[in-house]
Amino acid sequence: MLAAVLFAVIAVTATSVLPAPADAAITACNRSPALAATLSVAEATGTTVTADGTGYMACVFPNGSEAYSIVIAQADGIEDLGTANATRVFTLGFALPDGASTTSAELYAGVRSYVIGPNGRDITLVLTPVATTSAGPDLVPLQDSIARITGGIRFTPSGAPPHGLVGMWIGASASWYEVKMGGSCPNYGTGGASGSAEGGSISVVMAAPHLTAGTLSPPVLNTGALQALIPEATASACFGGATLAQIVTALQITRSETAEESTTLTPGTQFTVAAGVGGLLIDVPRVTFSRPTYRLTAPSLATTARAVATRVGDKAKVRVTVPASSAGKPLVIAVKVRGRFVTRSSTEAKPGTVTRMVSLKGVKGVATVRVTLGGAVFTTLRL
């Protein structure tokens, strides 16, 4: 049956939780005050299947005070559009109420385009379905779907300040996902400037069962995908004021998972990035689960060295951003043990992000980690 798509927004510095499919069923598309919507469906070749959405149900209904949820389903309310629609293209149109101003789109779908009209209220989405496996607590697989389209649109009410993420969209196939924007990126919840001089990063945490549920066919490795369009102004704010062309060359994507080491994806095969219409277009075509984090940075565009560290048992995971001007200089990480610093890692710095796991053996209580580049201490971290 048709399920609502709910948003949960948590404004913690530059972090917001994105929408996730919920289990609470609704019985009709007219959840008040639902918006009128138009729908057309075409084959991948462009041949029109139905120009008026006959045989389908397009629902756009309120979700909190500043969001609308979207569900495209079969006419009987079944969200799984099925094999016949798996490769079809759905064009959904609707208008937000007077005074609203559209910002980002967060979707469980493949995204062909997200167009906002000049008035900021007229929305056109061109979407393709994605296969998903729904999950219960601890990502226990529940139900496989062949083709689904759900998601949501955020907006700001009348009189709200300008929002820095207008036109940004995320498209994913997963059970749920969340996005975190840090450093100099705009605040994801408010769209305002973060005020940080630190290099920006955009992280997407995706979650789904490791295996499919086996409700449609025998269980196999569950895979998904991630797409995003980062508006040009947002990308520039995140990555040192650079142009899209510079960011395309410099962008790095790392994947981390609790049970795995952090890995850097290979451009051109494991991800692609391009200067698209209106912003930076990113595509990670194959995602495996259960809870990976994909982190976008452009460390070579940084002008100053930075470092962060997290404690992992009896080790510290230290991630250092090395600007191009510091390439070749000695990078030393030391840990304070019994009142003196002991070197735990020493290497020749390379521009970009350098990650090192260093031992905290002999440390009692709070650990102090010192990072030196070119003989000069640039940060001391406590964790």
PEPEDA-V699650 format. One line per field, one symbol per residue. phi: phi as a letter, one per 30 degrees, with the letter a starting at -180 (. if undefined). psi: psi as a letter, one per 40 degrees, with the letter a starting at -180 (. if undefined). A space follows every 10 residues. Layout:
phi: ???
psi: ???
//
This chain:
phi: .dcdcccbcb dbhcbbcddb eccddccadc edcdcdbcbb bbdedjddca dciejbbccb bdbidbabcb bcbdedjddd diedcdcdcc ccbabddejd bdcccbbcad cdabccdedi cdcbccbbdb dbbdbcehhd dcadbdabbb kabcbcdeid decdcdjdbb bbcadaabbb cbiddedddc idddiccded bbcbccbaed cddidcaeeb edbbabbabc eeddddddci iddedddedc dbbccbbecb ddbcdddjbd abbbdcdjlc cbbcdbbcbc bdccccbbdd ddcbdbabbb cbicbccccc ccdedceidd cbcbcdbhib dcdcabaddc djcccbccdc eidcidcccc cbbiicdcab cca
psi: ihiihiihhh ghbfhihiii hiehiieief higiihiihi hiideehhdh eeeheihhhh iigaefihih hhiideehdh eiddedeihh hhiihiihdi hibihhigih hdihhhidee dhhhhhiiii hihiiaiffh hdhiidhihi aihiiiihei iihefhehih hihidiiiih hibeiihddd eiideieiii ihhhhihiid iideediihi hhiaihiihh idddddddff eiidddddde hihihiidei ihihihidde iihihaheah hhhhehhiid gihhhhigde eieiiiiiii hgbfihhhhh hhideeheih hhhihhhfei hhhehhihhi iahhhhhiif hehhahihhh hhhfehheih ih.
//
